[in-house]
Amino acid sequence: MPLNDRQIKNAKPADKPYKLADGGGLHLAVTPAGGKLWRLKYRIDGKEKLLSIGKYPAVSLVEAREAAENARRNLAAGIDPAAAKQTAKRERQAALQNTFSHLAAEWYQHQRASWQPTNAARIWALFERLILPAIGKEPITEIRVGQIKAMIESITGAGNFETARIVLQKTKAVFNYAVLTERTTNNPALPLVGQIKTPPVKHMPALPQGEITEFYRRLLSDGGIRPVTRLAMLFIMLTFVRAGELRRAEWADFDFEAREWRIPAEKMKMKAPHIVPLTDWALEILAELKPLTGHCRYLFTGRNDETRPMSENALSYAMARLGYRDIATPHGFRSLATDVLNENDFDPDVIERQLAHVERNKVRAAYHRTEYLPQRREMMKWYSAFLKERYQTAIAEIERAGQAV
């Protein structure tokens, strides 16, 4: 007599396992521990076998009967239901291992040893937040260009163009890994490379690279620029901080033993603390500045009041005096540094962090302050040497012309 739900629910465990038959070989095995397991007894090639269907109540009576009926159809076709179940299981596992999510995790584990821990965590967080929700469950072989394009457009639509570029870069890297490991033959991210168009941004005029030596020559030759302003100009070129951060720099913000300028959050545009590594030349400039303003709170003091920082327009006026009105601004030194460093193959993420382009998130503030610090030290050391070579060329030109520096 077929089972019903009441019988199944009321079945109690006994000292020994027992069965409740439903008919056609399907039965419910009740264990002494109280487990209720659906099984199908069948014969194939003269041998009696058992097919495990699932555990009640996860598998209902109706579902167990449907599974038993499918198994009988397999038997009628000469297929062993247990073997078919194992084959289906293997196919599901293979399909799971071929999803973008699985390949991304495998690629990440392969790459992470070459990354700093903080960088590795940031990259995987990007996957979890933006990439995996969009295409993670898809088989790697079935993802098309349109799906990746839609993912990228959802990011650029929110105005996050740099994030979109990074997302595309990482997505492309996973597909490259899948191609190399022969899990797919196609990289649908490739057609989108170079297609992310950032709206034009009006930048502050930046000093052309070819003008750096001439700018130093004019700065050193003009006796009308006071020493504190001249040193401030050298320092902002070298550190490429924002003008407001330079003006409000205090001697108390500097750790000379650690060779770091530690700018507090309240002085930063993005309201997160920031570290500027100090190179040998930066320390030389500060040593020259010390006798002039070392007794004051601020490094770069006002012309008429040493208790206050230099005026907001002091550096702009100096650049205009040197002949760079409408050609370059103090803020443009940030663009100059960005261009030079990018052209010399420094990591864009390291450059961005040194520029203090960070999100307004107090929880991540300390993390952003120190992120990429070893790489930033090396980058700032290189940039210092790049600028100082042109500075020394300017001094040599002045001396050849018989002028005093």
Stockholm file with secondary structure:
# STOCKHOLM 1.0

chainA/1-405         MPLNDRQIKNAKPADKPYKLADGGGLHLAVTPAGGKLWRLKYRIDGKEKLLSIGKYPAVSLVEAREAAENARRNLAAGIDPAAAKQTAKRERQAALQNTFSHLAAEWYQHQRASWQPTNAARIWALFERLILPAIGKEPITEIRVGQIKAMIESITGAGNFETARIVLQKTKAVFNYAVLTERTTNNPALPLVGQIKTPPVKHMPALPQGEITEFYRRLLSDGGIRPVTRLAMLFIMLTFVRAGELRRAEWADFDFEAREWRIPAEKMKMKAPHIVPLTDWALEILAELKPLTGHCRYLFTGRNDETRPMSENALSYAMARLGYRDIATPHGFRSLATDVLNENDFDPDVIERQLAHVERNKVRAAYHRTEYLPQRREMMKWYSAFLKERYQTAIAEIERAGQAV
#=GR chainA/1-405 SS CCCCHHHHHHCCCCSSCEEEEEETTEEEEECTTSCEEEEEEEEETTEEEEEEEEETTTSCHHHHHHHHHHHHHHHHTTCCHHHHHHHHHHHHHHHHHTBHHHHHHHHHHHHGGGSCHHHHHHHHHHIIIIIHHHHTTSBGGGCCHHHHHHHHHHHHTTTCHHHHHHHHHHHHHHHHHHHHTTSCSCCTTGGGTTCCCCCCCCCCCCCCGGGHHHHHHHHHHCTTSCHHHHHHHHHHHHHCCCHHHHHTCBGGGEETTTTEEEECGGGSTTSSCEEEECCHHHHHHHHHHHHHHTTSSBSSBCSSCTTSBCCTTHHHHHHHHTTCTTTCCTTHHHHHHHHHHHHTTCCHHHHHHHTTCCCSCGGGHHHHHHTTHHHHHHHHHHHHHHHHHHHHHHHHHHHHTTCCC
#=GC SS_cons         CCCCHHHHHHCCCCSSCEEEEEETTEEEEECTTSCEEEEEEEEETTEEEEEEEEETTTSCHHHHHHHHHHHHHHHHTTCCHHHHHHHHHHHHHHHHHTBHHHHHHHHHHHHGGGSCHHHHHHHHHHIIIIIHHHHTTSBGGGCCHHHHHHHHHHHHTTTCHHHHHHHHHHHHHHHHHHHHTTSCSCCTTGGGTTCCCCCCCCCCCCCCGGGHHHHHHHHHHCTTSCHHHHHHHHHHHHHCCCHHHHHTCBGGGEETTTTEEEECGGGSTTSSCEEEECCHHHHHHHHHHHHHHTTSSBSSBCSSCTTSBCCTTHHHHHHHHTTCTTTCCTTHHHHHHHHHHHHTTCCHHHHHHHTTCCCSCGGGHHHHHHTTHHHHHHHHHHHHHHHHHHHHHHHHHHHHTTCCC
//
